[in-house]
Amino acid sequence: MSSPPPFQSKHPPTSFYRSVLHAWNGLIHTVVHQRNMRMHMISGLLVGLVGSGIPLGLAEKVTLIFCVLLVLFAEMLNSALEQLVDLAIQQFDEKAKLTKDIAAAAVLVLAIGTVVLFAAVLVHNAQTIFANLPAIQRQVIFGVPLVFLGGALMHEQNKPAWLDLLLTIAALVLWGIITSWTESQVFSAMTLGLLVVCANAAYARQKAKK
């Protein structure tokens, strides 16, 4: 007796490149349409600036990077769950509302935990911070405008394309200056990655206007 043929999908297999592209589009869509995700992105930029400006131990670096990635992951998962609930429930339902509220609460708990860990790292390295005040001041002078530019790129207000391009160039210039004295190439790379996401969110808004 012959064995049944293996299951074959009606859809052609998706290449690795297209899979990554779909995932990237999902990330940008979340940044564009979810205000909380934009707030988490700004927080991630701040963490990246702190990590690149203060000499931290390996455990502290891993903890901060993991917390940033975990919060972003949780927010994207929450957004996907909201979309799924809205698709399944077309009218108001108390259980659907409760499902979305609980998912949002999970993100809130992670965000609060990240803030606590971030504060603990700063307190633990207080002596290092006070010993490097000139470097910290320099990081603040160039880092605060960089975070502002990242937030401006993600902002939902309609902007001309030339302004988004100018904001992107200015942010990259500031990142290059800060990277010249960085204490951690890993945090600098994370900051650059977040800036790329900010710039792509601005580009997605420009495409949506056309």
N, C-alpha and C positions, 0 to 999 in steps of 0.2 A: 504494500500500500504506500503510495507516494505521499510525501509530506506536503502540507499546504504551502503555497508560495509565500514568501515573506511580505509583510505589509509594505506597500509602496504609497507614498503620499501623492496626491494629485498635483501638488505644487513642486516645481523644480527646486533642487537643493540650493540654499543660499550660500554664496561664497563668504569666506572669512571677511573680506573687505566690506561687503555689503552689510554683514552682521555688525561690524564695528561702526559703519556709517549710520545704521539704524539706531544703535546705542547712543552715538554722538548726537543725533537729532533729538533723541529723547531727553538727553541732558540739557541741550539748548532750549528745547520747548519748556522744560520745567523752569529754567531760569527766567525765560521770557514771561511766562504766565503765572508764576507763583511768587508772590512778594516775600514769603518766608524764606524761600530758597535764595532770593537775592540778599536777604539779611545774613543768611548763613555764609554766602560767598564773601560778603564784606568781613564777617568775623574770621573767615579763613585767611583773607589777606592780612588782617591784623596779626593773626597767629604766625603767619609766614614772616612778617616783618620782625616780630619779637624773636622768633627762632633764628633768623639770620643776623640779628643784632646783638644777641647775648650768647656767650659760650656756654652751651648746655651739654650735659652728659648724654650718652647714647640712649639710656632708658627714658630720659625726659623727652628727647627728640622723637623717639618712636611713639611714646604716649600721646604727644600733642598731634603728630601727623595722623595717627590712628583715630583720634577723637574727631578731627576735622573730617576725615573721609567717612567715618561712621555716621556723623550727623548729616552730611550731604546724601549718603546712601539712604538713610532713614527718611529724609524729606522726599526724595524721589520715589521711594516705595509708598509713602503716604499719598503722594500725588497720583500714582498709578492706581492705588486702591480707591481713591475718590472718583477717578474716571470710571473705574469698573462698577462701582456702586451706582453712579449716575446713569450708566448705560443700562444696568439691570433694573433700576427703579426709576421710572419716568415721572412719578408723582411723589409728593412728600410722604415719607414713612419714618416713623419714630425710630425703628430699629436701624434703618439705613443711616439716619442722623447720628445715632449712638455709635455705630461702627466707625464713621468718619471722625467723631469726637475722640474715641479711644485711640485711633491711629495717630491723630494729631497730638494727643497726650503723650504717646510714646516718644515722639520727636521732641516734645517739650522736656521730658525727663532726661533724654540724652543731652539736649542743649544745656540744661542746668548742670548736669554732671560734668560736662566739658568745661563750663565756666569755673566750677569748683576746682577741677584739676589744674586748669590754667592758673588760677589764683594760687594754688598750692605750689606750683612750679616757681612762680614769681617770688613768693615768700621764701621758699627754700634757697633761692639764688639771690636774696636781697643783698648780701655782701658783694657778690659779683656785680650786681647792678650799680650799687653805689661806688664801686671801685672803677666803673667804666662810664661815669656820667657824661663826659664829653662825647663818647661814641653813641650813647643813648640819645642825647640831645640831637646829634647829627641824624640819627635814624628817624627821630620824630619829625625833624624839619623836612626831610625828603619823603618820609613814609606816609605822613598824613595826607599830603597832596596826591600821592599815588592811590591811596584808598579812596579818596574823593573822586578821582578820575575813573576808577573801576566802578564805583557806584553810579556815576554819571552815565557811563556807557550802558549800564543795565537799566537805567531809569526808563519808565514806561512813557515818558513824555516824548512826543514826536520831535525829532531833530533832523536837520539837513545832513545829508551823507558826508559833506565836507567837515562838519563839526565832529561827527563820530570818528572820522579818519584823524582829525587833529587831536582828539582826546586819546586815541589809541597810540599815536606817535609819542605824545607827551608822556603817557604812562610807561611806554617801553623805554624812553630816555631816562626817566626817573628810576626804573628798575635797573637799567644798566649802571647808573651811578651808584645805587645802593649795593649792587652785586660786587662792585669793585672793592668793597671792604667787608664783605659778608663773612660771618662766622660759620656758616653752613651752606654749602652748595646745594644740599638737599632741600632746605627751606627756600632758598632762592629759586630753585627749579619749581617747587610747588607754587610759589607766588607767581612765577611766569605762567604756569599752567592755568591758574585761576584768572589771570589777566587775559589769556587767550580765550577762555570761556566768556568773559565779559565782552570782549570785542566781537565774538561770534554771535552773542545775544543781540548786540547792536546791529550787526549785519542782517540777522534774521528779521528784526523789526523793519529794516530798510526794504528787504525783499517783500515783506507782507504789505507794505504801502503801495507797491507797484501793481 
